[in-house]
């Protein structure tokens, strides 16, 4: 009976586990709040993410699957501490001497349409507590990635084992990234796929070729995403939810917002009659989206228009 209760408790903990976070220190994981017992002398692995169940009195209750007991208490500093060091398995030291990428594509997803075609993805699930509340991703473009060009410019100085993990979609097993706290919070907001470790994939495949560390890469990507969402382009798409818009309309609003010619640097991506993404072809040498668009390459768009999908599963 006791054994079944333990298994039931573990199952409930697994089902209702909160967000997964990466520790910044290899702290001991205790059975209790008093830190008086640590079965099997467990310590956190800084290359592994753990579900955080709750926070209490400066400590986190986390889930370590496969251990008994699986629920462990660790100090708050283990996840929020200072003096973080990047995983040295991600890239070779000499890569940081490279110049920043000169041409990039900023890929922004319309999350409502993405979830119509990926209904079971983790980032598309809704908590019962969130019903009736409109989420940020349901009224804004969200970050897919910032991709150095040409398209073949990927996996720069990344270990073969990590490339293989990434290509197999085993993103949860990729090393944790070191990103400054303020940037990481903004990243979680504009990238719903963060919950499914999309950021790890984007760094391994594309960020390693960008010419900065992870904070610089994601800081630029987040800033550019926010600039678009806070512009007239963002307002246009929010106002057009439920309507069909054309590439001509989209390019026109880009020209009026970011200067004549900016629209020629925009591609629409569509699926099942819905606009799923914007691809913005950017140049370099500035942190201003309008200037980067003016310096980008002109592009063609195979998709000529589509529906700006509303939130919820409708198709």
N, C-alpha and C positions, 0 to 999 in steps of 0.2 A: 504493500500500500504506500509506504513511504517513498519507494522507488518511483512509483507512478506519479506521486505528487511532485517529486523533483523534476521528472520529465515534463509534466504539465506546466510547471513553472517556467522551465527553460523554453518550452514552445511558446508560451504567452510572451515571454521576454523577447523572443526572436520576432514574433509577429508585430509587436508594438515598439520595437527598437527605434530610437530617434535617428537623427542625422549621424552619418559616419564622419569622424574626424581623425586627423593624423596627429600623433603626439610629437612634441618637439624635444622630449627628453625620454630616455629609457628608464622611467621611474618604476619602482616596485608596485605591484597591483595587489592590494590587501583585500581580505575577506570582509572586513568591517570598517566602520567609520573611525574607530579608535586606532586603527593600524597595528593591532596587536597580533594579527595572524596573517600569514601569507602562504597558503597551501602550495606546495611545489616551488616556492620561491620564484614566482612569476615576475617578469619585468616587461614593460611595454617595448614593442618593436617599432622604431621610428619610421620604418618602411612599410608599415601596415596601418590601415584605417580601422577604427573601432566604433561601433554604434554607441552613442552617448544616450543613456536612458534618462538621467536627470542630473541637476546640479544642486548641491546642498552644502551650506557652511564651508564654502571654499574648496569643495571637492566634487569630483564627477563620479557618478555611478556608470560604469561601462559594461559592455558585454564582450567577453572573450570566448568565442565559440569553441567547443571541444574541451573546455576545462571544467573542473568541478571543485568549487562552485564557479559557474560561468560569469556571475555578476561580481564585479570587483570595484573597489574604491581607490581612486588615485587623486593626488593633489591637483588643484586647478592649474598650477604652474606647468604641469606636465604637458598640457595642451596649449596654454596661453602664455608660456614663458618667453623671455627675451633671449637674445644670443643664439638664434636659430642658425643652423649650418645646412647648406644645401646638400642633397644626396650626390656624392661624388661619382655615382655610377651613371649619371644621366648624360654627361658629356665630358669631353677632355678639356683640360684647362686652357689650351691654346685657342679653343673656339671663341672664348670671350674677347679675343683680340680682333675678331673680324669686324668689319664695318657693318653698320645697320643696313638691312635690306632696302634696296632702292625702289623696287616695285612690289606692290602687295595687292591682294584682293581681300577686302573686308566682306565676309559672308554673314549676312543677317537673316535670321529666320522669322517668319510670321508664325508664332507658336501655335495659334489656334488651328491653322491649316496643317502644321506638322503633326499635331496630336490627332487630327482626323484620320491620318494615315498611319499613325503609330500609337494606337490607343492603349497599348499595354506597357508602354515605356514608363520607367520609374518617374521621369519628370512630368508625365502627363496625368499621373494619379492625383486625385483630390482628396484631402482629408475631410471627414464628415464635419469637422469644425469650420471648414472653409466654405461650406455650402452657402450660397447667397452673397458671398463676397467676391468682388472682382480682383483678381491677382494682377500684379505688375505685368506679367508675361502675356496676359490676355488683352492688353491694350497698347502694347509696345512691341517693337522689333527686339529680338533677343540675339545674343551673340552666338554664332556658330563657330567662327574662327577668323583669324587674321593670317593669311597665307602668302609667304614670300614667293615671288615668281622668278623663273618659270615654274610650271607645275611639277617638274621633275626635281626641284630643289627641296628635298625633304630628308628627314632623319639625319641631320648633320652631326657626325661624330657620335652617334648613338650606338651603344653595344648591340651586337646582333641578337642577343637573347631578348632584349627589350623591344627591338623592332618586331621580332616574332610574336611576342605577347600582344603587342599593339595590333598587329595585322590579324590576329586571331580574335580580337575584340575582348581580350582579357584585361580591360583597363583597370579593374579593381586591384589587380596584382602589380600594376606599375608603381614605381616608388612615389612616395608622397612628395609634393612640391613645397618649396619654401617661398611663400609670397607674403609681402608685408600685410599686416592685419587689415589696414584700411582698404587696400586694393582688393584683398580677398573678399571682404564683405560686399564691396560693390560688384565684384565678379559673380558672387552667388546670386545677386539680384538680377543681373542682366543675362546670366547664363543658367537657365533652369537645368540644363544637362550636367551642371556641376554635381547634382545629386547622383548622377550615374557615371561620374568620373570622366566626363567629356573633357574637362580641362587638362587632365593628365594626357589624354590622347592628343589634344591639340598642341600641347607643349612638345611631346615626344616627336610628333610628325612634322610640325610646322615651326613651333617656337624656337627649337634648337637651331634653326636656320635664320632667325630674325636678327641676331647680332647683339642681343642684350640678355640679361638674366630673366628669370620668370616674372619677377615683379615689373620690370620694364616692359616686357612683352605684353602681359595682361593689363598693365596700367594703360598702355597705348590703346589696346583693343577696347577696353571698357570706356575710356574717354571718348573715342570715336563713336561708339554705340550710343552713348549718352548724348553726344552732340546731335546725332541724327534724330533721336527720339524727342529731344527738346526743341527741335526746329519745326518749321512749317510743314516739312515732309512728314514728320511724325504725326502732327495734327491732322494732316490730310488723310492718312491711312486710318486713324482712329475714327474720323468722321465718315469714312467710306465703308465701314464694316457692314457686310451684307450686300454691298453693291459690287458691280463689275467695273474695273478700271483698266485702262489700256496703257501700253508702254509710252504712247505719245503723252498721255496725261501725266504719267510718272516723271518722264523726262522734263516736261514743262515745269512741274513744281520744283524739281531739282534746279533748273536754270534760274527760276525766280528766287530760290532760297540761297543757292551757293554760287551764283554767277553764271553768265552765259557759257554754254558748252559743258557744264557739269553733268547735265543729263546724258550726254553722249558716253559718259564713263559708267553708266548704270546698265546692268542686265537684270531681267526678271527671270525667275525660275518658277515653273508651274507644275502642278500635278493634279489630275482629276478636276481640271477646270478652276483650281484655286491657285492664288499666288502663294508660293511657299517660301521664297527667299528673294532678297536683293543682293546682288554681287556688285560691289563698288570697286572699280579699278583705280588704285591710288598711286600717286608718286611718293616722294619722300622730302625730307628737309623741313618739316613743319609739324606742329601738333594740332593744326587747324584743319578740320575736315574739308572746308571749302577750298583751301589752297591745295591740299593733297588731291582733291578731285580734279582741279585745273591742271595738275601736273601728271595725272594718270593717263593711260592709254585709252583711246576710243575703243568701244566694244559694240558688238552686235548682240541682239537679244532674240533668241529663237522663240521665246514666249512673247506673244504680242498683247496679252492681257489675261485677266482672270478675276475671280471673286476674292474680295478681302473677307476672309472667313470670320464669323462671329465665334465667341467662346462656346464650348459645348459640342457634343457629338451630334451632328445634324445630317451627315451624308452616309 
